[in-house]
Amino acid sequence: MKTDVIIVGGSFAGLSAAMQLVRGRRHVVLIDANSPRNRFAKTSHGVFGLDGKTPAQIRSTALSQLSAYPTFHIVEEMAIKVAKIPDGFCVTLKNGETYSAKKLILTTGITYQLPDIPGVKEHWGKSVIHCPYCHGYELKDRSLGVLATSEMAFHQAAMIPDWGLTTLFTQGQFKPKGEVLDHLIRRGVAIEESPITHVVGDGEHIQHVLLEDGRTNPIKGLYVAPRAIITSPLIEMLNLETVDTAMGTMVTVNDFKESSVKGVFVAGDLSNAMQSGTLAVMSGTMAGVGAHRSLIFNK
């Protein structure tokens, strides 16, 4: 099947990109295996007009609206191969089907590399979180912690007191100094150098964390800045340019979300330095606009 644009990945970014294109009367095939990273979150917050909805509800609503446009088509399958062809790109699915298009948008997301500490993974997306704007309000007025995985934790720890009393766990490796330390102290942040060795709770709510020296700390929410890892093989198949940052690896894009390969646009967490539902929507919207412009001006 041949179409104008193929979008691989059907979460917030991919759905937003599709909306711009079908409203531009372009034919779109959205390929999605329906296993988004946000499936671990009970609700999504901070997205204008959709605050408190589950990711599944948001996806269902978006697909219902997109399906009202005759040029939209969704295929619920995994894309396993992509190749450049003379007039665009060809995508092969796990079931053997192939689709080709003039332009390609990748919104397959990333994988988070969480700290290898017992209890972190079990509470991820509930009381172990990364974004205060996404989930911080639900943990407000509790004792909170920030687990340092890099010096970026100093910035995060300075923000979190707006939601609750905050302790920075340096893990004995990332110790603030000078003006940074002074700022954290002024913000009321406690500094704990004994590493966290275990997050104890019921899988949803943290009861406390166990420290290496045998003490416990009764925090009820833990902020972590995990490292982003690109796991989609499609990025390497297309040899897209990437950049390593303090937060992980990202695909390099321009202002219209076009990658280093002409005609390939990359949106959402794959190209965003900061990750949230709202930012994914914004990124996908720009990728959709960029792909539409490319169909008109850069045939």
C-alpha positions in Angstrom: 0.0 0.0 0.0 1.3 3.4 -0.9 0.4 6.6 0.9 1.6 10.2 1.5 3.0 9.7 5.0 3.7 6.8 7.3 3.8 7.4 11.0 5.4 4.7 13.1 4.3 5.0 16.8 0.7 5.9 17.9 1.0 7.6 21.3 0.7 11.3 21.9 3.3 12.5 19.3 2.2 10.2 16.5 -1.5 10.9 17.0 -0.8 14.7 17.0 1.2 14.4 13.8 -1.5 12.4 12.1 -4.2 15.1 13.0 -2.2 17.8 11.3 -1.8 15.7 8.1 -5.3 14.4 7.7 -6.7 18.0 8.3 -4.3 18.9 5.4 -6.1 16.3 3.4 -3.1 14.0 3.1 -3.3 10.2 3.2 -1.8 8.8 6.4 -1.0 5.3 7.6 -0.4 5.1 11.3 1.5 1.9 12.4 1.3 1.2 16.1 2.0 -1.9 18.2 0.1 -0.3 21.1 2.7 -0.7 23.8 3.5 2.9 24.8 5.9 3.8 27.6 3.2 5.7 29.4 1.2 2.5 29.9 2.8 2.3 33.4 1.1 5.6 34.4 -2.4 5.3 35.9 -3.4 8.8 34.6 -1.9 11.5 32.4 -1.6 15.0 33.8 -0.8 18.5 32.5 -2.2 17.9 29.0 -4.6 20.8 28.4 -8.2 19.6 28.3 -7.2 16.0 29.1 -5.9 16.3 32.7 -6.6 13.1 34.7 -7.5 10.9 31.8 -5.7 7.6 31.4 -3.2 7.3 28.4 -5.5 4.6 27.0 -8.5 7.0 27.2 -6.6 9.7 25.4 -5.5 7.3 22.7 -9.0 6.0 22.2 -10.4 9.6 22.0 -7.8 10.6 19.5 -8.3 7.6 17.3 -12.0 8.1 17.3 -11.5 11.7 16.1 -8.9 10.7 13.5 -11.1 8.0 12.1 -13.7 10.7 11.1 -11.2 11.7 8.4 -11.4 9.5 5.3 -7.6 9.8 4.6 -6.6 8.2 8.0 -5.8 4.5 8.3 -4.4 2.7 11.3 -2.5 -0.6 11.3 -2.0 -2.2 14.7 1.2 -4.1 14.2 4.9 -3.7 14.8 7.2 -2.2 12.2 10.4 -4.2 12.1 12.2 -2.8 9.0 12.5 0.4 7.1 14.3 1.2 3.9 14.9 4.2 1.6 13.4 3.7 -1.8 13.6 6.0 -4.9 10.3 7.8 -4.2 10.3 7.7 -0.4 10.4 5.0 2.2 9.2 1.4 2.6 8.2 0.0 6.0 7.9 -3.8 6.7 5.7 -5.1 9.4 6.1 -8.1 11.7 3.3 -9.9 9.8 5.1 -9.4 6.5 3.0 -6.6 5.1 4.7 -3.6 3.5 3.7 0.0 3.2 5.4 2.8 1.3 5.2 6.6 1.5 6.7 9.8 0.3 7.5 10.9 3.9 8.1 9.1 7.2 7.5 10.2 10.8 9.0 8.2 13.6 7.5 8.5 17.1 8.4 5.2 18.6 9.5 6.6 21.9 12.4 5.6 24.1 13.2 3.2 26.9 14.2 4.5 30.3 17.2 2.9 32.0 16.2 3.0 35.7 18.7 2.8 38.5 19.4 -0.9 39.5 17.9 -0.5 43.0 15.3 -3.0 44.3 11.9 -1.4 44.5 12.5 1.3 41.9 11.0 -0.6 38.9 8.1 -1.9 41.0 7.0 1.7 42.0 7.8 3.3 38.6 5.1 5.6 37.3 3.3 5.6 40.7 5.5 6.9 43.5 8.8 6.7 41.7 8.5 9.3 39.0 10.6 11.6 36.8 8.4 14.7 36.1 6.8 16.9 38.7 4.5 18.5 36.2 3.2 15.1 35.1 2.7 13.5 38.5 4.1 15.8 41.2 0.7 17.2 42.3 -0.5 13.8 43.3 2.5 13.4 45.7 2.1 16.9 47.1 2.7 17.7 50.8 4.6 14.5 51.4 8.2 13.8 52.3 9.9 13.5 48.9 13.3 12.4 47.7 15.5 13.0 44.6 17.8 10.1 43.6 20.9 11.5 42.0 22.0 9.8 38.9 23.9 12.8 37.5 24.5 16.4 38.5 21.2 17.2 36.8 19.7 16.0 40.1 20.8 19.3 41.7 18.4 21.2 39.4 15.6 18.7 40.0 16.1 18.8 43.8 15.9 22.6 43.8 12.5 22.4 42.1 10.8 19.7 44.2 10.3 21.7 47.4 7.4 23.4 45.7 5.6 20.0 46.1 6.9 18.9 49.5 9.8 18.6 51.9 12.7 17.3 49.9 15.8 15.2 50.5 18.6 14.9 47.9 20.1 11.4 47.9 23.6 11.9 46.5 24.3 8.1 46.4 27.7 9.1 47.6 28.7 10.1 44.1 27.0 13.4 43.1 27.7 16.0 45.9 26.6 19.6 45.4 29.1 22.3 46.2 29.5 26.0 46.4 26.7 28.1 45.1 24.7 25.0 44.1 24.8 23.7 47.6 23.9 27.1 49.0 20.9 27.3 46.7 19.7 23.9 47.8 20.0 24.8 51.4 18.1 28.0 50.9 15.4 25.9 49.3 15.2 23.7 52.4 16.7 20.6 50.7 18.2 18.1 53.0 21.4 16.3 51.8 21.8 12.6 52.4 25.0 11.0 51.3 24.3 7.4 52.4 23.1 5.6 49.3 19.6 4.2 48.9 19.8 0.4 48.7 16.2 -0.5 48.6 12.8 1.2 48.0 10.2 -0.4 50.3 6.5 -0.2 49.6 3.5 -2.1 48.3 4.2 -1.6 44.6 2.2 1.6 44.4 3.0 3.6 47.6 6.5 3.9 49.0 6.7 3.3 52.8 10.4 4.3 53.2 13.8 3.8 51.6 16.6 1.7 53.2 20.0 3.3 53.3 23.4 1.6 53.0 24.3 2.5 56.6 21.2 0.7 57.9 19.0 3.7 58.5 15.6 4.3 56.9 14.2 7.5 55.5 10.3 7.8 55.5 9.9 9.5 52.1 6.7 8.8 50.2 7.8 9.8 46.7 11.0 9.5 44.9 12.1 11.5 41.8 14.5 9.8 39.4 16.1 11.2 36.2 16.5 7.9 34.3 18.7 7.8 31.2 16.9 7.7 27.8 17.9 4.8 25.5 16.8 4.5 21.9 15.7 0.9 21.3 13.9 1.1 18.0 16.0 -0.6 15.3 14.5 1.8 12.7 16.8 4.6 13.8 19.9 2.6 13.0 18.5 1.2 9.8 18.1 4.8 8.5 21.4 5.8 9.9 19.9 8.9 11.6 22.2 11.3 13.3 21.9 11.2 17.1 23.4 13.2 20.0 24.3 12.1 23.5 23.1 14.4 26.3 23.1 14.3 30.1 19.6 12.8 29.9 20.5 10.1 27.3 20.6 9.7 23.5 18.3 11.7 21.2 17.8 11.9 17.4 19.0 15.2 16.0 16.3 17.2 14.3 15.7 20.7 13.0 12.9 23.1 14.0 10.4 21.3 11.9 11.5 17.9 13.4 13.2 16.7 10.2 16.1 14.4 10.9 19.5 14.2 9.2 17.8 12.1 6.4 15.6 14.2 4.2 12.0 13.2 4.4 12.3 11.5 7.8 10.8 13.4 10.7 11.3 12.3 14.3 9.0 13.5 17.2 8.1 12.8 20.8 10.6 11.4 23.3 13.0 10.3 20.5 13.9 14.0 19.8 12.7 15.8 23.0 15.3 16.7 25.6 12.4 16.9 28.1 9.6 14.3 28.2 6.0 14.9 29.0 2.6 14.4 27.4 2.2 18.0 26.5 5.7 18.3 25.0 5.0 15.1 23.0 1.9 16.6 21.6 3.7 19.8 20.6 6.6 17.8 19.0 4.2 15.6 17.1 2.2 18.6 15.9 5.4 20.2 14.5 6.4 17.0 12.8 3.0 16.7 11.1 3.3 20.3 9.9 6.9 19.8 8.8 6.0 16.6 6.8 3.1 18.5 5.2 5.3 21.4 4.2 7.9 19.0 2.8 5.3 17.3 0.6 4.5 20.7 -0.9 7.8 22.5 -1.1 10.4 19.7 -1.2 9.0 17.0 -3.4 
